Amino acid sequence: MENKRKNKDFNPNNCPVTHFMNMVGGKWKVLVIHAIDMGHNRFSMLQKVIPAISKQMLINQLRELEEDKIIERTVFAEIPPRVEYNISEYGRTFLPVIITIQQWGLKDMERVNR
């Protein structure tokens, strides 16, 4: 069954910000990308570092990120099978944006906690 996303291609004004948000917007994708980049590259590890995400939502986000070629999924032929996720070369182009978000968040958390 194909996973159909409502807004993936919706960009009537051909806006680059809308395009970006269609790719990685929402509550979870940036967190998933960041966690994988930090070395949490297995499903169970991702569940531990993002405890508020449901199992099904994590599955959906990983599938969409893989479909969009932002992450790569590797299945190891072992018993039991092992699956690892890694940031693709294309997905690495998102990392500077995520680092900028992280830096802004750190500064703002300092401001709020003063």
N, C-alpha and C positions, 0 to 999 in steps of 0.2 A: 504494500500500500504506500503510495507516494504521500509524503508530508507536504501539504499545500499551505504556504504562508500567505496571509492576506496582503501584507504591505510590502513584500520584498521588492516588487517592481513598480510600486506606486510612487511616481515622482513627476507630477504633471508640469511642474515649472522647471524641470531639469536642474534642480538645486543640488550642489555638491554636498551640502550639510545633510539634506534629506537622504541622499545616496549613502553617505557614511552611516547615518542612523539606521537605515534599512539593513545595512550589513551587520553592524555590531551594537545597535541600540537596544534598549530594554534594560531590565534589571540585572541580568545574569551574564551575558556574553563577555563583557569586558572583564568581569571577575573570573570567569572560566579561563579566558586567554591568559590573564595575569597569573593565575594559579599554575597553569601548565608551564608557563615561562619560568616560574619559580621552582620547577622540578616536581610538581605534584601531577604526574602524568598518567596515573592509573585511576580508574573510576572510583575505587574505594578511597583513595587519597583525596580526590576532588570532593567527595561527600564529606570528608572530615574537615577540610579547610573551608568549605562553604556549607556549613551545617543547616542553614535556613532553606536551601534549595531542596525541592522534593526529588525523589529518584527519577520520576517520569520527566520532570522539567529538565534535569541534568541530561538525561538521555536525549531529549528533544534538542537542547542547545548544542550538545556535542554533534548530533547528526547534521544540524544546520551549519555549524562551523565547518564540518567536514565537507558538506555539499558545496559550500562557498569557497573551498580550498584554503581556508584560513588555518586549519589544523589538518594533520595527517594521522590516520589510525593504522597502527601496526598490530597484526595478530600473530603471536608466536605459537608455533605448532608444538605445544607442550601439553602435558596432562597435569592439572587442568589447564585449559587454554589461558594465555595471558595476553591482555590488550594494553597497549600504551598509546598515548596521544602526544604529539609533538607539534610545535608551531611550524608551519610550512614556511618556505622562503617568502612567499607572498604575505603570509600572516605576520612575518617579522616587520613588515612595513607599518603595521599598526602599533608596534611597541613604542616608538617615540611619542605617539599620542597618549598612550596609556601612562608612560612615565611623566608626561606633562600633567595629566589628571592627578597622578599620585602626588607630585610635588605641590600642586595647588591644594589638594586635600590636606597634606601635612601642614602647610601654612595656615589654612583656614581652621584646622583643628586647634592649632596654637592660639589663634585669635579668639576662638570660641571659649577655650579653656582658661583664658586669662582672668 
